[in-house]
């Protein structure tokens, strides 16, 4: 029963990301670019300095994006992203 509840919560969070053009834009950018700084993401997607980090944090909390290096940069968690894409291709 707990697995079903967790799956429903995951589906809801995935759907929220799928329906958010900014978060999907970040994921698509990282899919193409491999690693990007926050400044680059903000500049390319024309985000504010407030909303950009919020979107990245939500994607990190979902396990779709990893933070690396100093200064920090971000890259796709390819394993979790593949699961995310596979989940919606199946539904």
C-alpha positions as YAML, in Angstrom:
chain: A
units: angstrom
residues:
- id: 1
  name: UNK
  ca: [0.00, 0.00, 0.00]
- id: 2
  name: UNK
  ca: [2.84, 2.39, 0.79]
- id: 3
  name: UNK
  ca: [4.42, 1.74, -2.63]
- id: 4
  name: UNK
  ca: [1.17, 2.72, -4.35]
- id: 5
  name: UNK
  ca: [0.95, 5.95, -2.34]
- id: 6
  name: UNK
  ca: [4.60, 6.77, -3.14]
- id: 7
  name: UNK
  ca: [3.96, 6.05, -6.82]
- id: 8
  name: UNK
  ca: [0.94, 8.38, -6.87]
- id: 9
  name: UNK
  ca: [2.99, 11.16, -5.23]
- id: 10
  name: UNK
  ca: [5.81, 10.62, -7.74]
- id: 11
  name: UNK
  ca: [3.34, 10.71, -10.64]
- id: 12
  name: UNK
  ca: [1.91, 13.99, -9.38]
- id: 13
  name: UNK
  ca: [5.37, 15.57, -9.08]
- id: 14
  name: UNK
  ca: [6.41, 14.25, -12.50]
- id: 15
  name: UNK
  ca: [3.22, 15.64, -14.06]
- id: 16
  name: UNK
  ca: [3.89, 19.02, -12.47]
- id: 17
  name: UNK
  ca: [7.36, 19.09, -14.04]
- id: 18
  name: UNK
  ca: [6.10, 17.83, -17.40]
- id: 19
  name: UNK
  ca: [3.53, 20.64, -17.50]
- id: 20
  name: UNK
  ca: [6.05, 23.35, -16.54]
- id: 21
  name: UNK
  ca: [7.73, 24.76, -19.67]
- id: 22
  name: UNK
  ca: [10.58, 26.30, -17.66]
- id: 23
  name: UNK
  ca: [11.51, 23.09, -15.87]
- id: 24
  name: UNK
  ca: [11.23, 21.12, -19.10]
- id: 25
  name: UNK
  ca: [13.38, 23.78, -20.79]
- id: 26
  name: UNK
  ca: [16.05, 23.31, -18.14]
- id: 27
  name: UNK
  ca: [15.95, 19.53, -18.56]
- id: 28
  name: UNK
  ca: [16.15, 19.77, -22.35]
- id: 29
  name: UNK
  ca: [19.05, 22.24, -22.09]
- id: 30
  name: UNK
  ca: [20.96, 19.92, -19.76]
- id: 31
  name: UNK
  ca: [20.19, 16.99, -22.04]
- id: 32
  name: UNK
  ca: [21.93, 18.82, -24.91]
- id: 33
  name: UNK
  ca: [24.65, 20.74, -23.05]
- id: 34
  name: UNK
  ca: [25.64, 18.13, -20.43]
- id: 35
  name: UNK
  ca: [26.76, 20.67, -17.78]
- id: 36
  name: UNK
  ca: [25.62, 24.28, -17.33]
- id: 37
  name: UNK
  ca: [26.17, 26.98, -14.75]
- id: 38
  name: UNK
  ca: [23.14, 28.55, -13.10]
- id: 39
  name: UNK
  ca: [24.00, 31.87, -14.74]
- id: 40
  name: UNK
  ca: [24.02, 30.26, -18.17]
- id: 41
  name: UNK
  ca: [20.65, 28.61, -17.55]
- id: 42
  name: UNK
  ca: [19.16, 31.88, -16.30]
- id: 43
  name: UNK
  ca: [20.54, 33.81, -19.27]
- id: 44
  name: UNK
  ca: [19.53, 31.32, -21.98]
- id: 45
  name: UNK
  ca: [16.01, 30.76, -20.62]
- id: 46
  name: UNK
  ca: [15.58, 34.42, -19.63]
- id: 47
  name: UNK
  ca: [14.75, 33.62, -16.03]
- id: 48
  name: UNK
  ca: [15.00, 35.93, -13.06]
- id: 49
  name: UNK
  ca: [17.72, 35.49, -10.45]
- id: 50
  name: UNK
  ca: [14.96, 34.43, -8.05]
- id: 51
  name: UNK
  ca: [12.96, 31.94, -10.11]
- id: 52
  name: UNK
  ca: [15.96, 30.27, -11.78]
- id: 53
  name: UNK
  ca: [17.36, 28.80, -8.55]
- id: 54
  name: UNK
  ca: [13.85, 27.80, -7.42]
- id: 55
  name: UNK
  ca: [13.32, 25.73, -10.58]
- id: 56
  name: UNK
  ca: [16.76, 24.11, -10.28]
- id: 57
  name: UNK
  ca: [16.14, 23.29, -6.61]
- id: 58
  name: UNK
  ca: [12.85, 21.58, -7.39]
- id: 59
  name: UNK
  ca: [14.50, 19.53, -10.14]
- id: 60
  name: UNK
  ca: [17.33, 18.62, -7.74]
- id: 61
  name: UNK
  ca: [14.85, 17.61, -5.05]
- id: 62
  name: UNK
  ca: [13.18, 15.30, -7.59]
- id: 63
  name: UNK
  ca: [16.57, 13.79, -8.37]
- id: 64
  name: UNK
  ca: [16.50, 14.88, -12.01]
- id: 65
  name: UNK
  ca: [19.42, 17.34, -11.75]
- id: 66
  name: UNK
  ca: [22.74, 17.08, -9.93]
- id: 67
  name: UNK
  ca: [24.92, 19.92, -8.66]
- id: 68
  name: UNK
  ca: [28.65, 19.58, -9.26]
- id: 69
  name: UNK
  ca: [31.85, 21.53, -8.86]
- id: 70
  name: UNK
  ca: [32.92, 24.87, -7.46]
- id: 71
  name: UNK
  ca: [31.61, 27.24, -8.72]
- id: 72
  name: UNK
  ca: [28.53, 25.05, -8.97]
- id: 73
  name: UNK
  ca: [27.20, 23.77, -12.23]
- id: 74
  name: UNK
  ca: [24.32, 21.47, -12.97]
- id: 75
  name: UNK
  ca: [23.91, 18.34, -15.00]
- id: 76
  name: UNK
  ca: [21.16, 15.91, -15.77]
- id: 77
  name: UNK
  ca: [20.86, 12.83, -13.59]
- id: 78
  name: UNK
  ca: [20.64, 10.63, -16.67]
- id: 79
  name: UNK
  ca: [19.34, 7.56, -14.86]
- id: 80
  name: UNK
  ca: [16.47, 9.40, -13.16]
- id: 81
  name: UNK
  ca: [15.72, 11.45, -16.28]
- id: 82
  name: UNK
  ca: [15.45, 8.24, -18.34]
- id: 83
  name: UNK
  ca: [12.98, 6.90, -15.76]
- id: 84
  name: UNK
  ca: [11.04, 10.19, -15.94]
- id: 85
  name: UNK
  ca: [10.82, 10.01, -19.75]
- id: 86
  name: UNK
  ca: [10.04, 6.29, -19.74]
- id: 87
  name: UNK
  ca: [7.25, 6.82, -17.22]
- id: 88
  name: UNK
  ca: [5.42, 9.26, -19.47]
- id: 89
  name: UNK
  ca: [6.08, 7.34, -22.67]
- id: 90
  name: UNK
  ca: [4.34, 4.35, -21.07]
- id: 91
  name: UNK
  ca: [1.30, 6.37, -19.96]
...
